[in-house]
Amino acid sequence: MQERLKNLRTLRTVAFDADDTLWHNERFFKLTQAQFADLLRDYAAPEALDQRLMEAERRNIGHYGFGVKGFTLSMIETALEVTEHRVPGSVIREIMEVGREMLAHPIELLPHVEATLTALAETHFLMVVTKGDLLHQERKVAQSGLGELFDAVEVVSDKTPEIYTRLFEQVPGGARGTMMVGNSMKSDVRPAILAGAWGVFVPHEHAWDFESAEAPDHPRFAEIADLSELPPLVAGIG
């Protein structure tokens, strides 16, 4: 493994996904879904409601994008659908309230994040590449206490090879000298590799079904258990 890594171009930039890579996120969505199921328990079984909500999210991503605001609108749409538009106004109000609670939830860093970023910031250009609402994501970076460690923060509508190509051509090393680190094969790993960068997968206990994809069979792909393994991986590449 290490011999193969040494044969590839030196890394100059390390890019990170934010949600569920640097701090907890999906577990708050899971908790909110449980509250949503409780609010609508008289109209739909939890499993059926989860399926209807997922279908609404898939339909709406192109309209609302990723993040809490789009998720809240999808919950409202699902509530209207499963109740045949008879959902009480009080339930809609509670759905909006749990959405606001998600936006205001304090940041909880994942293990090894601060130590890893501090170490890599001394030797590499660091950036965040994340999807979601611009204001919310910028607020999370600020509240995380990690903002000063990053040289750039990019909030994008989606993560595609074309978007990664555009972003990475502006950073030290270009795409070939950049590593993208994240918990999504679909968004963080596969498109970054297609753009010419490294893709490093860091699994998280809570995974959104929308982000699932097969691991690529590619020499620029790596998987680590947690971020404590990233500095040795980066050092091994050079």
N, C-alpha and C positions, 0 to 999 in steps of 0.2 A: 504493500500500500504506500508506504513512505517513499519508496524508490520511484513509483509511478507519479506521485505528486511532485517530486523534485524535477521531473522532466517537463512540467508545465510552466507557463509564464508566471513571473512574480506577481503577487497580489499587491495592489496599492490602495484599493478601496474595499471596505466591507459595508454592505448595506443590510439593514434589518427591517423586517416586518415589525409592526408594533403590537397589535392585539394578539394575546396568547403566545407571543414570542418574547416580548419584554415585560408585559404585565397581563394579569388575568382579565378576561373579557367574556368568553363564551359562557362561563358558569353563571354570569349575571343574566344572560339571555335565557339560560335553562331555568333559573329561578323565576324569571318573569313569565315564561311559558307555563310554569306550574300555577302561578297566580291567575294567569289568563284562563287556564283550564278550570280553576275553581270558580271563577266568575261566571263561566258558561256551563257549569256542570248540569244544569237543568235542560240544556239544549243539545249537548253532544258529549260522547265519551272522550276521555283525554286523548286516546290514540287517534281517533278519527279527527279530532280537532287539530292535533299536531300535523296530520297529513294535509288538512285543508289550509292551515297556516303556511306550511312549506310551499304548497302550490301557489298561494297568493304571493309569497316572497319571490318565487321564481318569475311570476308574471310581472312583478312590480320593480324588479331590480333595474330594468331598462328605463323606468320612469323616475324612480326615487333614489336610485343608487344604493350603496351599501351603508349600513349604520343604524343607529337607534331610531332616527326619525322615520326612515323607511319601514323599519320593523314595526313601529307603533302604528303607522298607517295601514300596514298589512293586517295587524291584529284587529283594527277597527273594521276593515273590509271583511275579514273572516267572520267577525261577530255579526255583521249585517247578513252575511250569506247563511250562516247556520241557523239564524233565528228568523229567516225570511223577512228581514227588516223590521222585526218586532223587538229588537234588543232595547231594553230600557235606557233612557238617557243617563241614568246613574251609573250603568255599566260602562258606557262610553267614557264618562268622566273618570272612572277608576282606571280604565285602560290608558287614558292620557296621563293620569297621575303616575302610574308605574313607569311610563315612558320617560317622564321628567325625572323620576328617581334614578333611572339608569344613566341619564345624562349627567346627573350630579354625583354619581357614586365615586368614592375616593379611589385613587390608583393604588393597586397592590402589586408590587414588582414580583416577578418570578425569581426563583433561586438563581444565584450566581450572576444576575444581570449586571449589577453595578460594578462588581469586581472585574468582570470580563470586559465591559465597555471601557472602564478606566485603564486597563492594561492595553487594549488595542488602540485607544485614542492617542497613545504616545508614539505609535509607529505607523498608523494608517489613517486615511481619510474615512470618517464614519458618516453614514447617512441613514435616515429613516425613509422607507418607501411604504406607505400604507394607504389603504382604501378607506372610504367613509366620508362623513361630513367634515368639511374643512375646519369649521370653528371648533367642533367637538374634538377632533384629532389634535389640533394645535393646543387646545386646552389640556388634553391628557399629557402631551409631551412636556408642557410647562409644569404641570402638577407632579409629574414623575420625579422631578429633581435631576433628570438626566440631560436636559436641554443643552447645557454647556459642553457636553461631551460630543455632540454631533456638529459636523461641519455643514450639513444640509438636511432639511426635512421636506419631503415631497408627499403631498396628499393627492392621490390620483383617483379617477372615477372607476378604473379597472386596472388589472395587471395583465398586460398582454406583451408578447415579444416586441411589438412595435413601440410600446410605451417604455419598456426597459431599454430598448436600443436608444431611444431619444434621451433618456435620463443618463444612461451610462456613458454616452459619448461626450458628456460634459464634465465627467469626473476624472481624477487622476487614474491613469492606466487604461481608460476606456473599458469597454465590456470585457475584453479578454483579461484585464487586470482587476476585475471586480468580482466579489463574492456576494450573493444574495442569500440571506439566512432567514428562515421562517418556518412556521408550523403548517403551511399549506402546500401540498404537492401541486395542486392545480394552479395556485396564484403566485407562490413564492419560488418554487423550484423549477417546474417544467418550462414556463415562459422565459425565465431568466437564462436558463441553459440554451434555449433556442435563440436568444439574443446574443449568445457568445460568452456569457458569464459562467461562474460557478453557481451551483444551486445546492444549498445545504439545508436538509430537513431536520427540524427539531420537533419531535412529536409532542403533543399536548394531550392531557387526559380527556379534555372535552373537544370534540371535533364537530364542526358544522358539516352536515351531509353535502351541502352545496360545494364544499371545498375538497371533496375526496377525489383522488386520481391515483393511478398506478405510479409506482416509483420508476423513474427512467433508467434504462440500461445505458449509462453514459459515463465516460471517464471523468467528467467534470461534476459528477454528482457525489455527494457524501451525506451520511446520516449520523447524527450525534444524539446521545441520550439527553443531554442538557447543555446549557451554554458554558459550563465549566470545561467542556471538551473542545470549545472553539479555539482558544489561543494556541493549544498544541497543534490543531489542524492547520491553522493559518501559518504557524511557524514551519510546519512540514512542507507547505507549498513553497514558502520562501518570500 
